[in-house]
Structure formats: C-alpha cells, structure tokens
Amino acid sequence: MGTRNGRTVRDLRRENRATVLRRLFFDGPMSRNALGPATGLSSGSVSNVVTELLADGLLEEAGSVESDGGRPRILLRVAPHGGHMIGVDVGETRVRVELFDLSLAELARAERPLATGRNGRRGRYDDELIAGHISDGLAEVMDAAEVTPDALLGVGIGVPGIVERTAEGAVVHGQTIGWDAVPLERMLRASGRLPEDVPYFIDNGARTLGQAEMWFGAGRGARNAVVVLFGSGVGACVVADEAEGGRAVEWGHLTVRVRGRRCRCGALGCLEAYAGAEALLERWQEAGGRPPREVDEETALTAMLAAAYPDGGGEPDPVATSVLAETAEYLGAGLSDLINLFQPERILIGGWAGLQLGSRFLESVRAHALSHALRYPAERVGIELGRLGPDAVTVGAATLPLADFFARGGRRSRPAAPAALPDRSPAWRATVGGRLA
C-alpha cells in the first residue's frame, strides 16, 4: 500500500523503528511516554514500535521512574545483546580488530603490528598480508567472545586512501601505501571467514574517526565540523548538513610549498610531507636529531617529544623543538584552509600522533591556524583534541554497520534490489542534445 508521497506503509514502519532505535541509543533509557515528544511519533505509533522491537530482542527494560500519581513508568533501552559489530582500523603501524555489542562495549580485540624497515620507514603495504591480518583478526575476536557469524550486523573497516564502490565491492586506492585499486572486499570474502550475507563497510579511516567523534566525542552536538586524522600521514573528514555522515578529503595532499619536499604520494610540497609523523621524524633526523633506530613511529615520536620537552628540568633539544615548532606552523596553515573552505563550528584533531602531541602542541597549532584564516570564520571555530583516544577509528568503523542497521529499522534482512525501470531519456536530450559538439 502506498502513501501520498510515494512511501509505503512498510517504509513508514521502518522509519518509525529507526527513529525509536536511534533515540534510545543516543539518549536512552526513556519511557514510552517520553519517547512520544522526543521522536515526534504518536503514542499509538510508539506503542506499536516498542512492542515490535521488544519482541525482536532489540529493546529491554532498564528499571522504572515514578510518575505523577500513576504507576511507575518502565524505562527502555537498546539491548546490548541484540547484535554485534566488528570495527577494523587498518592503520600505518598496526591492524586493530575489535568486536562490540549494540551498546558499543568492547567484547574482544586483536592486534597485528606492521613491520617497518630501517629508521621506521615503510614501503608498499602487502595487500595480501593486510587482508590476512583482518581475516585472522575477525576469527580471533569472534572465538574469544564466543560470537557466531549470524549475530554480526556487519564489519566496518577504516583504511588509508580513497575507497571506490564497485559491483565487486570496495576497492582501495592508497597511493601513499602503494595500493593501486586493491579489491579489498573481494579479497576478504575470498577468505571464507564470514558468510556472504554478512556485509562489509569499508571507508577511509578519517571518515570513521569523524563519525566516532561526531556520535560520541568532541563533535557531539555540532552541525558541521572537520575531524583531522594525524598519524603517519594526515587526512580529514568534513561533516556538514549536505554530508551528514561525513566525507573524507585528502587534506594531507594539499600543496603547502611549491617545489617543496617529496611526499609519499610522489608529489612535491604536500602538507603530509611536512606534518605527518613519518615526515616529522625524517625532518628531525635531517636537521641533526637522533631518533631511535629500529623502532616504530609511535616510539620514535615519543622520544622526540621527550627531547623537546624533557621532564625534570633538563635542557630541551633545540633541533627537536625547532622542527616541532615548524610543524605546528604547517599544520596551522593547513587548518586555516579547512576553516576558509568549510567554515566549520569545530575542528577536532585525532589520530595517534595528534593525541601524542596533545595539549603541548595544540595552542601553537591553534594560533597559527587563526592567524592564517579569514577573520569571520576564524572567530567562530573551536579547535580542540578529539576525546575518544587511540581506538576512535575502530569505534567509528563499527558505527558503519550500526548506522546501516538503524537505517533499516533494526531489520537484519537487506531489501531486494528494485526492478529495473525502462530507459526514458529526459526531454532535454531531444531539445538541447543537437547543440552539443
């Protein structure tokens, strides 16, 4: 049965279920009486939806509150055991896999460090090795938590690079890691670790970080923000009204210096060639610093910070201090471009390197960003650190299947593809087409 605007009764029921699930997930526990005003649904619709969701095992009672003169009102919340998601962070120092329940409580995790070459440098990622780490990690966390594949809502994966959607699944273009159209989803499905009906959601790691911070962290409540991922390289996710779920942008490959340093992508003068952790450590060494050898980037960056900001009143290393100060200026200039282009309410800095540099670095970056940006948007933006720590990409990856599950009203079965419509060319093709050269 259709409705006036083309939506069916089934569509409306799905939307109502999705509305109640989202409200209880973000703001619950709530009573049925409170759900009506909070969702805009009638009391009858709330009652019908809640009855369905309770029967499906997606809601549970969470105590009660006193009412004015009547019986206590039962509080409802999303049932943690109603489903499970896996989040994967394909980082530049390790692959991290985490299993979550519907409350996003972590049930199990697995980590696989990625080997580095001399001085912590890394060449091309071995795509078969990465796919194997992910597949093994999926099996490990499910075994550890005794969760079967039929309980999974999906697997979310954050990767470095641009993700293309194809008929065969997600393909990753990661120029800085040597991935040229790697069919990651097809490779994972070929492993046979999960049944075909378990969906994969593969996206840029900056976007998964952005979604996590917007849902639960420092971006909560903002209508538009930019979330910066500062790790071995740098990236960003822009969240705005027209891109509510976030859109990853290759911010790290913005040119900040014509004929500048060679970036990992092959171009000259990219921001990442100056501000990524890998480049930061290289510049320290080139300037005469002594980063520790044969260690990973996180350990080397810790050593650099200890040299620049020694505990116990020692003399700071002037080389490390100078390189960090210059890096803050480059990052600030890069942030000013984001301010001018997108005019966000907030800019949030996350990623393992951003969190390591933390508050010691932030004030300098903020000052440079505001000095380079146009006055009007600069006066209206807040620049702060993300709040979700080093697991933010993994948590954000897990929200990808969760968001899809909510959008389907908590239904596990995916709708069948609509029948193909007959080809009807628009009228302009006949009237304007002849003018085209």
Disulfide bonds with the S-S distance in Angstrom:
none
